[in-house]
């Protein structure tokens, strides 16, 4: 039973070969008569250490697991194809958006965020929504969520917040049995309120992965062939629409409800699909958005109003192929927001900037330094990739005998620069500062719009029930009083309902509160403005603009770049509820 096609087997050959065409062997390819046999010193004697077959089997079994993801551990995924339907070449020089009909293969992974790899698919939790576009200019990873905002905007808060989603270090209980840490964090970081309104609302438990949207959340930059750029946020809109599961009904679902739904939908030919669209704005518009409406494009807790910045569709992707091997193709797939092809660049969003480092760092630990050599992560560009990253654990594509330095004897080729990074990022020339965001009145505008304009009466009742039910395992009444004060800044109606539901009288707003995690720009007393543990006497880390691009942030040549004016003509002014919801 010979192996076709040369000395080395390919990944595709291994992936697609049925069991009937294989021969049982040890890991080094030696045929064995039966997988259950062992060598012993007599029929009733001890095992022999020389039994490589058994040692090989057991020692590999002991190492079958790699570390699960610290976040997004429970997930599902599939493969498919992206097609450009409406070229974006006036705004972006990325090849994948260059012409109608342009296609590239994609791999998508959906996930919950806080739970472990064996946790329930129907947990009340945001959903990760990551897409690997294998473009002709290298891999582009969009590492998104199913919510347009997140709980934080200061990157150093992320490990702290995620720790509140994990098991208690003493009791080893999850938030299902003890929600104290969860609400303690939220009640000390009021900028989380927008995400809390979404999480505890109907979108908090999507009915599987086919029925949710995806949002970049972060602001990126799109650069065109002329070197002009615009700010952009990406949206992935489910063609299946959205569905949710109530808290009560979630208990009736399989722990793997979302995995089962996605897998068998694809298996039965019911292929899920999503539209891909962008909101864009010029640098001038970003400055004016802050000056006039106090919306910060670098703030992961803020959204862009759809009426002002309508969606412009660029394409769509469909998932039409299940993984043949979950571990190889879904557990080992690794997404990195720093993977961007020419024409797509990061903004100054501080949480995005932090993620550019954190994601590949996690992959090198979890999967290995050569994780991008795994077939599911490797590029499918139309050229032979060369660099000087060599060796390391499990190096497979180690670039042959080619020089491992920039050689004049055996030179490699280079492509001419297509993006002038000096022009795209050159406006950031400034002094180093310490920075911690400050809670301000504008942080409650979008959550208030959700409560007053998006939630109907039944949705409001479900929200109050979801929050009060979750709070029932919070062991500290003070935490609930503080959280109700934050809800009061959203709506007196909401706070009053929460007081009735919990039996706890909350504080009268946040003006007399001091917070662990953020400066309080709404405080009446200067002593309450500064975050706990700080005095502000030396190097006060709050800034009036809260990190937004204020007037004068961008160089003059960046201010008037075309972009959103064009999208008003070419884009569909699609709205999704109040203020972009």
N, C-alpha and C positions, 0 to 999 in steps of 0.2 A: 504494500500500500504506500506508494511513493508520494512525496509532496510535490505538487506542480510548481513550475516557474522558478528555478534557480536555487541558489544555496540558502537564502534567507526567506522565511515565510513572511508574509505581509499581514498587517492588522486586518485588512478587509478579508483576506483568505480565512483567517482564524475566526473572525466574527460571523462569517456566512456559511461555515462548514457545518453540516448536520452531524449529529453524534454517530450515525450509521457509517460515516466515512472516516472515522477516527480509530486509532489503536491505543489501548491503554498502556501507559508508560510511567516511569518515574519522571521527576522534573527535568532530568538531564536526557530524557528521550529513550531510556532503555525499556524495551517491552517487558511487561510482567504478566504472568499467567492469570492472576486474580487479585483484586484490590483488598480482599479481606485476609489473605494469608499472612502469617508471621513466622519468624524463625525462633525456635525454642531449643533449649538443652534437654531434649527428650520431650515426649508428648505431655508429660506432667511437670516439666522443669521451667526455670525462669527464661525470660526473653534474652536474645542475644543482641549485644550492642552493634554487631556487624550488620544487623538487618537494616540496611540503608532505606529500603522501601518504607518500612514503618517509621523510622526516624524522620525521613523526608516528609512523610504524610503528616505526622503529628507536629513537627516543628513549624511547618508552614501554617497549619491550622491555628497554632498559638499566635500567629502574627497576621491573621486575616483582617484585622481591623486597623484602620488608620484613625487618628484623632477626629472626632466629629467636629463640625464647625462650631465655634463658640456662639455665634448667632446664625440663624437660618439653618439649623441642623436638620429639621424635618422638611423634606422637599420632594417634588416630583418634576418630571421634565419630559421633553420630546424634541424631535428634530423636524425641520421644515424648510421653507424657502421664503425669502423676502423678494418682492417685486416693486420696483419704482413705477408708480403710476402717474405721478405729477412731478417732473424734474424740479430740483431746487437749485439748479446751477447758477441762478442769479445771486443767490445768497451763500452758497457753499460749494467749494471745489471738490468735495469728496466724490470719488468715482462712483460710489454706490447710488448717489442721487443725480448722476449726470445726464441720464437720458431715460425716456419712457421705455419700459420693458426690461430694464437692467435687473438682473437677478443675482442673488447670492444665497448660499445655504445658511441656515441659522440653527442654533440649539438654544432652547429656552428652559430655564429652571424656575419653578415657582416654589415658594416655601412659606412656612410660618417664621416668626422671628425669634421669640424667646424660648420656645420649647426645645426639649431634647429630641434626638433622632427617633425615639419611639413615642413621642407625644401625639396628642389627638389633632387630627386635621381640622376639626371644628372648634378649636380654641379661639377665644376672643383675642385677636392679635392682628397687627398689620401683616400683609403678605408681601414677601419678596417677589420680584418679577424681573429676572435678569435675562438678557438676550445677547448671544454671541453671534454677531454678523461676520461671516467669513468673506470679507470683501477682497477684491483683487489688489488692494493696497495694504493687506494685513488685517488682523482681527480687530473689530470694534466691539467693545463690550458696553452695553447700556445696563447699568446695575441700578434698577429702579424698585419702586414699591407700588402697592395698589392705592396708596394715599398720596395726595400732592404735597403734603407737609410731613414734618416729623416732630418728635417731642423736644428737640433741642436745636440750638444754633451755635453753641460753643463747643468745639470739638473735644475738649478735655472732659466734658461731661459724659461722653459716650460710654466709657467703661463703667462709670458709676451707675448710669441708668440701667445698663444691661445687667449689672449685678443684682439690681432690684427685681429683675425678671427671672432670676435663677433661684436655686434652693437656698434656704436660710443656712448660714454656716453652722448654727448650733442645732436647730431642730431638723434640718434637712427637708423641710416642707416647702412645697411650691406655693405660688400665689393663690392657688385654688383653695388652700387651707389657711393661709395666712397672708393677707394682702397688705400688711402694715408697711413693709418696705416700699412697695409700689406707690401707695398713696403718700407716704412720707416724702418720697422724691418729688412727686407731682405737686404736692402742696408747698414745696420749697422752691419750685421752678415754674412760675406761672406762665412762662412762654409756651409751656406744653399744652395749654388749654385748647388750642385749635385741633391738635391731634387727638386730645382726649374726647372732644366733641364728636370726632369722626369714629374713633375706636369704640366708644360706648353707644354710638348710634347704630343704625341698621347695617352700615357697611363693615361693622366690626367682625362679623362672621359671614364671609362670602359663601355662597353655595357652590363650592368647588372652585377650581382654577379657571374654568372656561368662562365664568361669568363675572369677571372683574376687569377693570381698566388698569393701566400702568402709567406711572408718572416719573419723570426724571427727578422731580423735586428740586434738584439743583439747577442753577443757571450755568449754561455753557456758552461758548462763543462759536458762531459759524463764520468762516472766512471764505470769501470768494476769490476768483482768479485775479482780481484787481488788487487784492490785499485788503479790501474793506471788510469790516466785520460787524456783526450784530449780536446782541445777547439772545439766547434762545432757551426754551424749555421744551422737552419732548413729551408727547402723550401717546399712549397706545390704547386705542378704544376698541373694546370687545365688540365684534360683529354679532355676538350672541346676546348682547345686552348684559345687564347686571341682575343678579339675584342674591338674596341674603337668606340666612337661617336665623330664626329667633333663638334666644338663649335657651328657652324651654325645649325647642325642637332639636337643638344641637346634641342633647343627651341621647337622642334616639338614633343617631347616625353612627356608622362604622368609624373606628379610629382612623381608618385609611380612606375615608369617604372621598376626599379630593383626588387621591391617587387612583382609586378605582374608577371614578367618573371620567378622568382624563384618559386613562389607558384604554378603557373599553369604548369610549367615544371614537378614538382614533382607530382602534382595532376594527370597529364596525363601519368605518368610512365616514363618520360624522366629524369632519376635520374642523377644529376651531380656528378662527382667524381674527386678526386685529388690524385696524387701520393705524398707520403711523403718521403723526402730524406734529407740527411745531408752532409754538407761539414765539414771536420775535419782537425785539424792540431795539432802537438805536441807543447809543450811549447818551445822547441828549435826552431821549425819552426816559431812560433809567434815572437820570439825575432829576428830571421834572417829576417823575412818579414819586420820588421821595419828598421833594420840596412841596408838592401840592397835595399828595394823598398819603404820605408817610408809609409807603410800601417799599420795602427794601429788597432789591433783586438778589442780594447776597444772603438773604435770611431764609433758612429752610423752614421757618414757621409761617412764612407769608406766601400768598398766591398772587398771580397776575390776573386782573379782571379780564374775562373773555370778551366783553363788549369792546374794550379798548384794544385788546391784543388777541384777535380771533385766531383760531386754529387754521393752519394751512396744511392740508394733507400732502404727503410726499410719496406714500406707498402703503403697502400692506404685507403682512406675512401670514402664512398658514402653517399649522403643525399637522403633518401628514405621515409621520413615521415614529413609531415607538422605539425606545431603546431596546436593543437586543440583549444587553447586559446592563442592568441598573448601576452596578458598582462602577464599571468601566466608563459609562457614558453620562451618568448623572451625579453619582457620589464624587467622582474624580474631576468633573468639569469645574473649572475655576474661572471666575469672572473678575475683572479688574477695571475699575473706572478710569485708570490711567491708560488703558488701551484705546487710543483714538487715532484714526487715520488722518492724513492731511486734510485740513478744512474744518476739523472739529477740535476745539481747544477748551481748556478749563477756564472758568471765571475765578474771581477772587473769593467766592463763597468759602468761608473757612472750614466748614464741615467737609465739603468736597475736597478741598486741599488736603485735609487730613486723611481722607479715604484713599487718595491717590497713592499714599505710602502704605496705609494699613492693609489693604486687600492683598497686594502681592506679597507682603511680608507674612501674612497669615498662610497663604498658599505654600510658600517655601517651607514653612514649619509643618503644615498639615500633610501636604502631599510630597514635598521634596523640592530641592533647588531646581531640578529639571522638569518641573510639572508641566511646562509648556511643550515638552517633547511628547507627552501623551497624545495619542491620536485625537481625542475629543477636544484637546486644547491647542493643537498645532495649527499653524496657518495654512491656508490653501491659496496663497498668492500665486500669480502667474510668473514667478521668477524663483530661482534657487536662493534661499535665504542664507546669508553669511553674516557672522559676527565673530567676536572673540571671547564669547562665553564658552568655556570648555570644562570638561571633566565634572567633578562633583558626583554625588550619589546617583546611581542609576542613569548615567549618561548613555544615551542610545544613539541619537544622531549627533555624533561628536565631530563632524565636519572633516572626516577622513584625514589625509596627510597634509591638508592645507595649512599654511603657516598660522600660528596662533598669535600673531602680532601684525601690525600694518606693514606689510612687506613690499619692497620695491622689486624683489626678484619674482614674486608670484602675486601681482596686485589683484585686488578685487575691484569691482565697479561701484560707482556712486551715482545716485540720481540727483539732478539739479534741485536745489531748494525750491519749493513751491509756496511756502508760507513764510512771510517776513515776520518772525517772532518779535523783533524789535518794535514793529508797528502794532502788532496785536496786543502785546503785553507791556509795551514800553512806558505806559503812563504811570506805572507804580514806582515812583522815585520819591522816597520819603524817609522820615526818621523812624527808628524802631520804637514801638510803644507796647505797654502791657494793655490787655484788652479783656474785658468781661462785659457781656451785654447787659442791658438795663431794661426792665419791664416798663412799658409805656402804654398810654391809652390806646394807641393804634393796634396794639397786639390783640385787642378784644373785638376789633371791628368785624373780622371774618367769622370768628366764632358766634358773634351776635347775629350775623346774617344767616348762619346755619340755623340757629334756634328760631329766629323770627320769620324767616322767609323760605326756608327749605323744609324743615321738619313740620309735618302736619300734626294734628292733635294726637293721633295714635303713635306716631314716631316719637313725640315728646314723652308720652307715657312710657313707651318702651325704654327710652333713654334713662329716665329717672329710675325705672325698675332695674335696669342693668347696672347703673352706678351704685344704687343703694344695696342691691344684692351683693355686689362685689365688695362694697365697704363693710359688709356684715362681719367679715373676718379680720377687719382692722382693729388692732388691740389698743390704740391710743385715740381717745376722743379729740384731743387737741389737733391731731392731723385732720380729722373730718371737719372740725370748725374752720381750719385754715382753707381747706379745699372748698368749702361752701362759700367762704369769702371770695375766692377766685371766681366761682360760678356767679356770685352776685355782681361782679364786674361785667359779666356777659349779659345777665338779665336778672332783675329782681324776681320775676316769675319763676325762673329756673331755680334760684336759690331758695325761694319759699317752698317750692315743691320738694327740694332735697331735704329741707329741714323737717317737713312732715314725714317724708319717707324714712329718714334715718332716726328721727327723734332727737336730733342734735341741733341746737341753736348755733348758727355760724356767726363769724365776725361780720361787722358792717362794712365789707369791702376790705381792700388791702392797704389803704392809706396809712394805717397805724401798725402795719406789720413789717417785720424785717425778715429777709429770706436768706437761707444758707447759700443758695446757688446762684443768685442774681442780684444785681443792684435794683433798688426799687425807685424808679423815676416818678412814681405816683405818691411817694411818701410825703406826709405833712411835715415831719421832723427830719432835719438833716441826719440825725442819728439813725433813723430808720432807712435812709436811702442806701447806706453802704451795706454790702453783703456781710453776713455774720462772720466774725473773726477778723474783720478789717476795720480800720479807722478812716482811711482815705486821706490821712495827713501827708503821706509821701506817695507820690505816683498813683493817684486815684485812677482806676482802670476803666471807669465809665466814660463814654464819649457821647456828646449830644446827638450825633448822627447815627449812633448805634451800629457803626460799620457800614452804613449805606454809601453809595456813590453820590456824594453831594456835588453841588455846582462847582465846577473847576477840577473835579477828580480826573476827568479825561482830557487829554491833549486836544487842541483845536481840530487837528486833522481827523480825530476819531468821532467828533461830535456830530457832524452832518452826514455820516455814512448812510447810504440808502439801505432799505431793508423793510421796515414795517410799513412804509408807504406803499411799497410794492405788494406786500402781503394783503393790504386792504383791497387791492384790485384782484389779485390772483387767489387769495385765500377765501375760505368759507367762514363767514362770521358766525361760527357755531358757538352757542352758549350752552352751558350745562348747569342751570340753576343760578342762584344768586351769587354774584361776585366770583364766578368761575367754579362754583360747586356743582 
